[in-house]
C-alpha cells in the first residue's frame, strides 16, 4: 500500500487498531511524502474491455467481470480495477464471490470507479451523486479495494467555475468523511470539465482538506501543448494511476505515449502503488492489451 500525507501517517496506528479517526485536519492536501524507492504494481482497468463488458449489449455482454478477472490473471498482473458500470450484480454475495476469485488467482483489487458529477447545481441531484459515491465506497470495501476513482464533473449552463469548485470541494470532503470509515481513499481523476487543465486540477486538489483524498493520475487526459509537463506537476498527489498508450497534445493528432517517460515521472516522486493500464486506442483490445502489458513489464523489470 502506498504512503499518504503526514496527517494520515499520524493517524495510521489508530486506524490500524480499528478505531475511529479523529477530526479532519484544517490543512489542505499536501504532496504525498514517500520514503524509499518507487514500488509499482500493475493493474488493469475494466474500461479497457468496455466493448465486451457493456451491459447494454444484446443479447448480453460477451465478457463478465469474472471473465475480466481471469484475463488479468492470465496476463500475470498484480491487480484489477473493476468499474461500477459493469456490475450486473452488486449484491454482497456477488461482491464476496468476485473478491474470492481475485484472491484465489493472486490478484488484488486496486480500486474501483464511479461516473459521478459533483458539479450539478440542483441540491437534490448533488445528494444523489453523493449517495452514489458512498454506495461504491462500501462496495469497494467489500471487494477489498483501496481507492475509488471519482470525477469533478462538467460546468452547467449559467454556473461559474468558482461556485462549482466550491460545491465540488465540499462534496468531496463529505464523501471522504464516509470513505474514511471504510478505509478507502477517494482519487480525483484529471478528466475534463472543471479540471481540464493542470491549473484547474491543482486549484481543486489543493482546496480539499482531507487525509482520505488524492489523485488518480491519468496519463491521457491532459491535452495541452506538453502533457508530460502537466503530469509532472500532478504526480506528487497521485494515490493511484491509470496509464494510457497514447497522449494527445493540443491541436495535434494522438501520438504513442512514451511509457518509459511516464514511469520515470512516477519514479521521480517515489510513487508506491498501482498503475492500471486503461486501454483506449483503436487497435483491437484483445490484441493490443497483452502487448502493452508486456511493454510495461519490461520497463519495470
C-alpha atoms as a printed R data frame, in Angstrom:
    type eleno elety resid chain resno       x       y       z
1   ATOM     1    CA   UNK     A     1   0.000   0.000   0.000
2   ATOM     2    CA   UNK     A     2   1.191   3.497  -0.738
3   ATOM     3    CA   UNK     A     3   2.009   6.101   1.898
4   ATOM     4    CA   UNK     A     4  -0.186   9.148   2.431
5   ATOM     5    CA   UNK     A     5   0.291  12.610   3.848
6   ATOM     6    CA   UNK     A     6   1.855  13.397   7.199
7   ATOM     7    CA   UNK     A     7  -1.503  13.747   8.907
8   ATOM     8    CA   UNK     A     8  -2.579  10.323   7.713
9   ATOM     9    CA   UNK     A     9   0.624   8.766   8.994
10  ATOM    10    CA   UNK     A    10  -0.115  10.268  12.393
11  ATOM    11    CA   UNK     A    11  -3.490   8.500  12.498
12  ATOM    12    CA   UNK     A    12  -2.405   5.226  10.905
13  ATOM    13    CA   UNK     A    13  -1.857   3.447  14.216
14  ATOM    14    CA   UNK     A    14  -5.339   4.388  15.377
15  ATOM    15    CA   UNK     A    15  -6.936   3.332  12.105
16  ATOM    16    CA   UNK     A    16  -4.987   0.076  12.146
17  ATOM    17    CA   UNK     A    17  -6.435  -0.700  15.558
18  ATOM    18    CA   UNK     A    18  -9.937  -0.360  14.122
19  ATOM    19    CA   UNK     A    19 -10.738   2.851  15.975
20  ATOM    20    CA   UNK     A    20 -12.470   5.911  14.562
21  ATOM    21    CA   UNK     A    21 -10.280   8.580  13.038
22  ATOM    22    CA   UNK     A    22 -10.113  11.960  14.702
23  ATOM    23    CA   UNK     A    23 -11.426  15.260  13.329
24  ATOM    24    CA   UNK     A    24 -10.476  16.252   9.828
25  ATOM    25    CA   UNK     A    25  -7.295  18.364   9.786
26  ATOM    26    CA   UNK     A    26  -7.553  22.011   8.825
27  ATOM    27    CA   UNK     A    27  -4.674  21.866   6.354
28  ATOM    28    CA   UNK     A    28  -5.167  21.467   2.631
29  ATOM    29    CA   UNK     A    29  -3.897  18.378   0.852
30  ATOM    30    CA   UNK     A    30  -0.107  18.229   0.578
31  ATOM    31    CA   UNK     A    31   2.134  16.296  -1.796
32  ATOM    32    CA   UNK     A    32   2.425  12.748  -0.503
33  ATOM    33    CA   UNK     A    33   5.607  12.149   1.460
34  ATOM    34    CA   UNK     A    34   7.024   8.820   0.333
35  ATOM    35    CA   UNK     A    35  10.156   7.180   1.648
36  ATOM    36    CA   UNK     A    36  12.352   4.685  -0.138
37  ATOM    37    CA   UNK     A    37  12.312   3.792  -3.800
38  ATOM    38    CA   UNK     A    38   9.281   3.692  -6.052
39  ATOM    39    CA   UNK     A    39   7.300   0.470  -5.881
40  ATOM    40    CA   UNK     A    40   4.920  -0.001  -8.808
41  ATOM    41    CA   UNK     A    41   2.461  -2.834  -9.292
42  ATOM    42    CA   UNK     A    42   0.462  -3.396 -12.463
43  ATOM    43    CA   UNK     A    43  -3.309  -3.434 -12.613
44  ATOM    44    CA   UNK     A    44  -5.788  -3.206 -15.454
45  ATOM    45    CA   UNK     A    45  -8.945  -1.113 -15.714
46  ATOM    46    CA   UNK     A    46 -12.105  -2.923 -16.738
47  ATOM    47    CA   UNK     A    47 -12.773   0.040 -19.032
48  ATOM    48    CA   UNK     A    48 -10.065  -1.372 -21.296
49  ATOM    49    CA   UNK     A    49 -12.532  -4.121 -22.246
50  ATOM    50    CA   UNK     A    50 -15.572  -1.841 -22.329
51  ATOM    51    CA   UNK     A    51 -16.930  -3.075 -25.661
52  ATOM    52    CA   UNK     A    52 -17.094  -6.609 -24.248
53  ATOM    53    CA   UNK     A    53 -18.371  -5.682 -20.763
54  ATOM    54    CA   UNK     A    54 -21.087  -3.237 -21.851
55  ATOM    55    CA   UNK     A    55 -24.261  -4.277 -20.025
56  ATOM    56    CA   UNK     A    56 -26.379  -2.748 -22.798
57  ATOM    57    CA   UNK     A    57 -25.044  -5.223 -25.343
58  ATOM    58    CA   UNK     A    58 -27.667  -7.504 -26.904
59  ATOM    59    CA   UNK     A    59 -28.452 -10.245 -26.153
60  ATOM    60    CA   UNK     A    60 -25.827  -9.957 -23.396
61  ATOM    61    CA   UNK     A    61 -22.216  -8.847 -22.911
62  ATOM    62    CA   UNK     A    62 -19.628 -11.217 -24.305
63  ATOM    63    CA   UNK     A    63 -17.480 -10.804 -21.173
64  ATOM    64    CA   UNK     A    64 -18.380 -10.774 -17.477
65  ATOM    65    CA   UNK     A    65 -16.358  -9.314 -14.635
66  ATOM    66    CA   UNK     A    66 -15.423 -12.878 -13.696
67  ATOM    67    CA   UNK     A    67 -14.017 -13.307 -17.209
68  ATOM    68    CA   UNK     A    68 -12.167  -9.990 -16.858
69  ATOM    69    CA   UNK     A    69 -10.545 -11.168 -13.625
70  ATOM    70    CA   UNK     A    70  -9.449 -14.391 -15.323
71  ATOM    71    CA   UNK     A    71  -7.939 -12.424 -18.225
72  ATOM    72    CA   UNK     A    72  -5.967 -10.291 -15.750
73  ATOM    73    CA   UNK     A    73  -4.637 -13.434 -14.101
74  ATOM    74    CA   UNK     A    74  -3.707 -14.899 -17.486
75  ATOM    75    CA   UNK     A    75  -1.750 -11.695 -18.171
76  ATOM    76    CA   UNK     A    76   0.071 -12.252 -14.865
77  ATOM    77    CA   UNK     A    77  -0.928  -8.859 -13.473
78  ATOM    78    CA   UNK     A    78  -0.961  -7.832  -9.839
79  ATOM    79    CA   UNK     A    79  -4.449  -6.360  -9.611
80  ATOM    80    CA   UNK     A    80  -7.686  -5.384 -11.315
81  ATOM    81    CA   UNK     A    81  -9.806  -2.242 -11.333
82  ATOM    82    CA   UNK     A    82 -13.450  -3.250 -11.832
83  ATOM    83    CA   UNK     A    83 -15.618  -0.279 -12.801
84  ATOM    84    CA   UNK     A    84 -19.096   0.433 -11.430
85  ATOM    85    CA   UNK     A    85 -20.650   0.476 -14.903
86  ATOM    86    CA   UNK     A    86 -20.026  -3.230 -15.496
87  ATOM    87    CA   UNK     A    87 -21.551  -4.784 -12.383
88  ATOM    88    CA   UNK     A    88 -24.736  -6.620 -13.325
89  ATOM    89    CA   UNK     A    89 -24.965  -7.779  -9.712
90  ATOM    90    CA   UNK     A    90 -23.970  -5.580  -6.765
91  ATOM    91    CA   UNK     A    91 -25.222  -7.842  -4.007
92  ATOM    92    CA   UNK     A    92 -22.913  -8.579  -1.057
93  ATOM    93    CA   UNK     A    93 -22.921 -12.213  -2.133
94  ATOM    94    CA   UNK     A    94 -21.638 -11.447  -5.623
95  ATOM    95    CA   UNK     A    95 -19.057  -8.945  -4.379
96  ATOM    96    CA   UNK     A    96 -17.754 -11.573  -1.962
97  ATOM    97    CA   UNK     A    97 -17.640 -14.135  -4.775
98  ATOM    98    CA   UNK     A    98 -15.666 -11.796  -7.055
99  ATOM    99    CA   UNK     A    99 -13.286 -10.899  -4.233
100 ATOM   100    CA   UNK     A   100 -12.755 -14.597  -3.558
101 ATOM   101    CA   UNK     A   101 -11.953 -15.270  -7.200
102 ATOM   102    CA   UNK     A   102  -9.391 -12.459  -7.182
103 ATOM   103    CA   UNK     A   103  -7.839 -13.843  -4.013
104 ATOM   104    CA   UNK     A   104  -7.580 -17.362  -5.405
105 ATOM   105    CA   UNK     A   105  -5.955 -16.023  -8.560
106 ATOM   106    CA   UNK     A   106  -3.474 -13.913  -6.600
107 ATOM   107    CA   UNK     A   107  -4.976 -10.599  -7.673
108 ATOM   108    CA   UNK     A   108  -5.567  -7.503  -5.577
109 ATOM   109    CA   UNK     A   109  -8.395  -5.081  -6.295
110 ATOM   110    CA   UNK     A   110  -6.518  -1.846  -6.832
111 ATOM   111    CA   UNK     A   111  -9.756   0.111  -6.641
112 ATOM   112    CA   UNK     A   112 -12.976   0.827  -8.459
113 ATOM   113    CA   UNK     A   113 -14.504   3.794 -10.252
114 ATOM   114    CA   UNK     A   114 -17.802   5.671 -10.387
115 ATOM   115    CA   UNK     A   115 -19.151   8.064 -13.001
116 ATOM   116    CA   UNK     A   116 -20.254  10.794 -10.612
117 ATOM   117    CA   UNK     A   117 -20.774  14.505 -11.319
118 ATOM   118    CA   UNK     A   118 -20.308  16.814  -8.341
119 ATOM   119    CA   UNK     A   119 -20.816  19.946 -10.472
120 ATOM   120    CA   UNK     A   120 -24.608  19.608 -10.513
121 ATOM   121    CA   UNK     A   121 -26.349  22.721  -9.197
122 ATOM   122    CA   UNK     A   122 -29.583  21.051  -8.058
123 ATOM   123    CA   UNK     A   123 -29.125  20.165  -4.348
124 ATOM   124    CA   UNK     A   124 -31.303  17.068  -4.727
125 ATOM   125    CA   UNK     A   125 -29.195  15.802  -7.632
126 ATOM   126    CA   UNK     A   126 -25.986  16.511  -5.741
127 ATOM   127    CA   UNK     A   127 -27.357  14.497  -2.836
128 ATOM   128    CA   UNK     A   128 -27.975  11.614  -5.255
129 ATOM   129    CA   UNK     A   129 -24.418  11.868  -6.564
130 ATOM   130    CA   UNK     A   130 -23.037  11.745  -3.031
131 ATOM   131    CA   UNK     A   131 -25.162   8.696  -2.265
132 ATOM   132    CA   UNK     A   132 -23.834   7.030  -5.424
133 ATOM   133    CA   UNK     A   133 -20.228   7.595  -4.360
134 ATOM   134    CA   UNK     A   134 -20.922   6.417  -0.804
135 ATOM   135    CA   UNK     A   135 -22.537   3.272  -2.205
136 ATOM   136    CA   UNK     A   136 -19.439   2.473  -4.249
137 ATOM   137    CA   UNK     A   137 -17.137   3.180  -1.355
138 ATOM   138    CA   UNK     A   138 -18.954   0.427   0.521
139 ATOM   139    CA   UNK     A   139 -18.928  -1.927  -2.477
140 ATOM   140    CA   UNK     A   140 -15.206  -1.323  -2.953
141 ATOM   141    CA   UNK     A   141 -14.519  -2.011   0.708
142 ATOM   142    CA   UNK     A   142 -16.341  -5.334   0.339
143 ATOM   143    CA   UNK     A   143 -14.144  -6.138  -2.639
144 ATOM   144    CA   UNK     A   144 -11.015  -5.371  -0.635
145 ATOM   145    CA   UNK     A   145 -10.174  -2.376  -2.829
146 ATOM   146    CA   UNK     A   146  -8.062   0.563  -1.783
147 ATOM   147    CA   UNK     A   147  -9.305   3.528  -3.835
148 ATOM   148    CA   UNK     A   148 -12.416   4.763  -5.608
149 ATOM   149    CA   UNK     A   149 -11.794   6.881  -8.682
150 ATOM   150    CA   UNK     A   150 -14.136   9.873  -8.775
151 ATOM   151    CA   UNK     A   151 -14.788  12.832 -11.086
152 ATOM   152    CA   UNK     A   152 -15.371  16.536 -10.551
153 ATOM   153    CA   UNK     A   153 -17.864  16.995 -13.371
154 ATOM   154    CA   UNK     A   154 -18.877  19.498 -16.018
155 ATOM   155    CA   UNK     A   155 -19.983  23.087 -15.585
156 ATOM   156    CA   UNK     A   156 -23.707  23.612 -16.024
157 ATOM   157    CA   UNK     A   157 -25.130  26.491 -18.064
158 ATOM   158    CA   UNK     A   158 -25.286  29.680 -16.027
159 ATOM   159    CA   UNK     A   159 -22.903  28.399 -13.357
160 ATOM   160    CA   UNK     A   160 -19.424  29.734 -12.679
161 ATOM   161    CA   UNK     A   161 -16.282  27.705 -12.245
162 ATOM   162    CA   UNK     A   162 -15.597  29.268  -8.856
163 ATOM   163    CA   UNK     A   163 -19.019  28.333  -7.467
164 ATOM   164    CA   UNK     A   164 -18.832  24.872  -8.999
165 ATOM   165    CA   UNK     A   165 -15.399  24.287  -7.480
166 ATOM   166    CA   UNK     A   166 -16.701  25.239  -4.034
167 ATOM   167    CA   UNK     A   167 -19.539  22.706  -4.357
168 ATOM   168    CA   UNK     A   168 -17.212  20.006  -5.648
169 ATOM   169    CA   UNK     A   169 -14.703  20.527  -2.831
170 ATOM   170    CA   UNK     A   170 -17.465  20.400  -0.217
171 ATOM   171    CA   UNK     A   171 -18.919  17.249  -1.809
172 ATOM   172    CA   UNK     A   172 -15.529  15.533  -1.958
173 ATOM   173    CA   UNK     A   173 -14.842  16.318   1.689
174 ATOM   174    CA   UNK     A   174 -18.245  14.968   2.707
175 ATOM   175    CA   UNK     A   175 -17.684  11.833   0.621
176 ATOM   176    CA   UNK     A   176 -14.222  11.423   2.163
177 ATOM   177    CA   UNK     A   177 -15.737  11.519   5.644
178 ATOM   178    CA   UNK     A   178 -17.650   8.400   4.635
179 ATOM   179    CA   UNK     A   179 -14.794   6.719   2.777
180 ATOM   180    CA   UNK     A   180 -12.518   7.181   5.801
181 ATOM   181    CA   UNK     A   181 -14.813   4.919   7.824
182 ATOM   182    CA   UNK     A   182 -14.247   2.163   5.258
183 ATOM   183    CA   UNK     A   183 -10.517   2.649   4.691
184 ATOM   184    CA   UNK     A   184 -10.996   3.837   1.109
185 ATOM   185    CA   UNK     A   185  -9.135   6.776  -0.432
186 ATOM   186    CA   UNK     A   186 -11.088   8.840  -2.967
187 ATOM   187    CA   UNK     A   187  -8.960   9.612  -6.022
188 ATOM   188    CA   UNK     A   188  -9.986  12.543  -8.211
189 ATOM   189    CA   UNK     A   189  -9.230  11.987 -11.884
190 ATOM   190    CA   UNK     A   190  -7.892  14.733 -14.161
191 ATOM   191    CA   UNK     A   191 -10.754  14.283 -16.572
192 ATOM   192    CA   UNK     A   192 -12.047  17.350 -18.388
193 ATOM   193    CA   UNK     A   193 -14.822  19.601 -17.148
194 ATOM   194    CA   UNK     A   194 -13.633  21.902 -14.388
195 ATOM   195    CA   UNK     A   195 -10.314  20.015 -14.153
196 ATOM   196    CA   UNK     A   196  -9.391  20.144 -17.836
197 ATOM   197    CA   UNK     A   197  -6.069  21.940 -17.302
198 ATOM   198    CA   UNK     A   198  -3.322  21.330 -14.775
199 ATOM   199    CA   UNK     A   199  -4.063  24.740 -13.233
200 ATOM   200    CA   UNK     A   200  -7.737  23.856 -12.761
201 ATOM   201    CA   UNK     A   201  -6.876  20.422 -11.394
202 ATOM   202    CA   UNK     A   202  -4.378  21.712  -8.852
203 ATOM   203    CA   UNK     A   203  -6.696  24.522  -7.758
204 ATOM   204    CA   UNK     A   204  -9.329  21.956  -6.847
205 ATOM   205    CA   UNK     A   205  -6.966  19.364  -5.406
206 ATOM   206    CA   UNK     A   206  -5.243  21.869  -3.126
207 ATOM   207    CA   UNK     A   207  -8.596  23.155  -1.878
208 ATOM   208    CA   UNK     A   208  -9.639  19.781  -0.462
209 ATOM   209    CA   UNK     A   209  -8.874  19.324   3.224
210 ATOM   210    CA   UNK     A   210  -8.951  15.606   3.876
211 ATOM   211    CA   UNK     A   211  -6.487  12.815   4.584
212 ATOM   212    CA   UNK     A   212  -8.521  10.271   2.617
213 ATOM   213    CA   UNK     A   213  -8.215  12.136  -0.664
214 ATOM   214    CA   UNK     A   214  -5.712  12.055  -3.502
215 ATOM   215    CA   UNK     A   215  -5.414  11.984  -7.272
216 ATOM   216    CA   UNK     A   216  -5.994   9.387  -9.931
217 ATOM   217    CA   UNK     A   217  -3.111  10.280 -12.271
218 ATOM   218    CA   UNK     A   218  -4.499   9.634 -15.748
219 ATOM   219    CA   UNK     A   219  -1.755   9.966 -18.355
220 ATOM   220    CA   UNK     A   220  -4.061  10.517 -21.318
221 ATOM   221    CA   UNK     A   221  -6.355  13.284 -20.116
222 ATOM   222    CA   UNK     A   222  -4.257  16.442 -20.370
223 ATOM   223    CA   UNK     A   223  -4.483  17.836 -23.905
224 ATOM   224    CA   UNK     A   224  -2.126  20.786 -23.529
225 ATOM   225    CA   UNK     A   225   0.988  21.622 -25.540
226 ATOM   226    CA   UNK     A   226   3.039  19.498 -23.117
227 ATOM   227    CA   UNK     A   227   1.006  16.850 -21.268
228 ATOM   228    CA   UNK     A   228   4.163  15.355 -19.741
229 ATOM   229    CA   UNK     A   229   4.992  18.642 -18.015
230 ATOM   230    CA   UNK     A   230   1.448  18.797 -16.626
231 ATOM   231    CA   UNK     A   231   1.701  15.232 -15.373
232 ATOM   232    CA   UNK     A   232   4.968  16.003 -13.599
233 ATOM   233    CA   UNK     A   233   3.214  18.732 -11.621
234 ATOM   234    CA   UNK     A   234   0.376  16.411 -10.650
235 ATOM   235    CA   UNK     A   235   2.403  13.286  -9.845
236 ATOM   236    CA   UNK     A   236   3.198  14.208  -6.204
237 ATOM   237    CA   UNK     A   237  -0.510  13.930  -5.361
238 ATOM   238    CA   UNK     A   238  -1.145  10.532  -7.005
239 ATOM   239    CA   UNK     A   239  -2.585   7.694  -4.951
240 ATOM   240    CA   UNK     A   240  -3.441   5.553  -7.962
241 ATOM   241    CA   UNK     A   241  -2.535   5.716 -11.661
242 ATOM   242    CA   UNK     A   242  -4.167   4.973 -14.984
243 ATOM   243    CA   UNK     A   243  -1.653   4.740 -17.780
244 ATOM   244    CA   UNK     A   244  -2.715   5.010 -21.414
245 ATOM   245    CA   UNK     A   245  -0.876   4.056 -24.568
246 ATOM   246    CA   UNK     A   246  -1.497   7.431 -26.227
247 ATOM   247    CA   UNK     A   247  -1.163  11.119 -25.389
248 ATOM   248    CA   UNK     A   248  -2.940  13.977 -27.146
249 ATOM   249    CA   UNK     A   249  -1.198  17.331 -27.462
250 ATOM   250    CA   UNK     A   250  -3.261  20.440 -28.168
251 ATOM   251    CA   UNK     A   251  -4.000  20.882 -31.863
252 ATOM   252    CA   UNK     A   252  -2.302  17.641 -32.857
253 ATOM   253    CA   UNK     A   253  -3.278  14.058 -33.541
254 ATOM   254    CA   UNK     A   254  -2.896  11.453 -30.841
255 ATOM   255    CA   UNK     A   255   0.586  10.026 -30.552
256 ATOM   256    CA   UNK     A   256   2.070   6.940 -28.985
257 ATOM   257    CA   UNK     A   257   2.798   7.533 -25.326
258 ATOM   258    CA   UNK     A   258   6.363   7.419 -24.062
259 ATOM   259    CA   UNK     A   259   5.710   4.791 -21.408
260 ATOM   260    CA   UNK     A   260   9.256   4.973 -20.057
261 ATOM   261    CA   UNK     A   261   8.970   8.715 -19.573
262 ATOM   262    CA   UNK     A   262   5.660   8.303 -17.768
263 ATOM   263    CA   UNK     A   263   7.051   5.642 -15.431
264 ATOM   264    CA   UNK     A   264  10.149   7.771 -14.840
265 ATOM   265    CA   UNK     A   265   7.908  10.630 -13.696
266 ATOM   266    CA   UNK     A   266   6.366   8.282 -11.142
267 ATOM   267    CA   UNK     A   267   9.775   7.032 -10.073
268 ATOM   268    CA   UNK     A   268  10.846  10.637  -9.658
269 ATOM   269    CA   UNK     A   269   8.281  11.131  -6.884
270 ATOM   270    CA   UNK     A   270   8.938   7.662  -5.383
271 ATOM   271    CA   UNK     A   271   5.409   6.571  -6.271
272 ATOM   272    CA   UNK     A   272   4.337   3.449  -4.414
273 ATOM   273    CA   UNK     A   273   1.119   1.899  -5.622
274 ATOM   274    CA   UNK     A   274  -0.836   0.578  -8.556
275 ATOM   275    CA   UNK     A   275  -0.536   1.558 -12.192
276 ATOM   276    CA   UNK     A   276  -3.631   0.393 -14.059
277 ATOM   277    CA   UNK     A   277  -3.484   0.100 -17.820
278 ATOM   278    CA   UNK     A   278  -6.555   1.799 -19.288
279 ATOM   279    CA   UNK     A   279  -6.544   0.945 -22.963
280 ATOM   280    CA   UNK     A   280  -8.432   3.374 -25.222
281 ATOM   281    CA   UNK     A   281  -6.587   3.236 -28.557
282 ATOM   282    CA   UNK     A   282  -8.099   1.954 -31.817
283 ATOM   283    CA   UNK     A   283  -6.379  -1.430 -32.096
284 ATOM   284    CA   UNK     A   284  -8.393  -4.459 -31.055
285 ATOM   285    CA   UNK     A   285  -8.079  -4.581 -27.211
286 ATOM   286    CA   UNK     A   286  -7.584  -8.329 -27.007
287 ATOM   287    CA   UNK     A   287  -4.596  -7.951 -29.320
288 ATOM   288    CA   UNK     A   288  -3.205  -4.647 -28.079
289 ATOM   289    CA   UNK     A   289  -3.544  -5.102 -24.314
290 ATOM   290    CA   UNK     A   290  -1.160  -8.071 -23.988
291 ATOM   291    CA   UNK     A   291   1.455  -6.121 -25.975
292 ATOM   292    CA   UNK     A   292   1.038  -3.046 -23.775
293 ATOM   293    CA   UNK     A   293   1.253  -5.143 -20.607
294 ATOM   294    CA   UNK     A   294   4.448  -6.788 -21.887
295 ATOM   295    CA   UNK     A   295   5.957  -3.381 -22.653
296 ATOM   296    CA   UNK     A   296   5.140  -2.095 -19.162
297 ATOM   297    CA   UNK     A   297   6.564  -5.210 -17.514
298 ATOM   298    CA   UNK     A   298   9.795  -4.845 -19.474
299 ATOM   299    CA   UNK     A   299  10.146  -1.221 -18.355
300 ATOM   300    CA   UNK     A   300   9.502  -2.186 -14.738
301 ATOM   301    CA   UNK     A   301  11.843  -5.174 -14.707
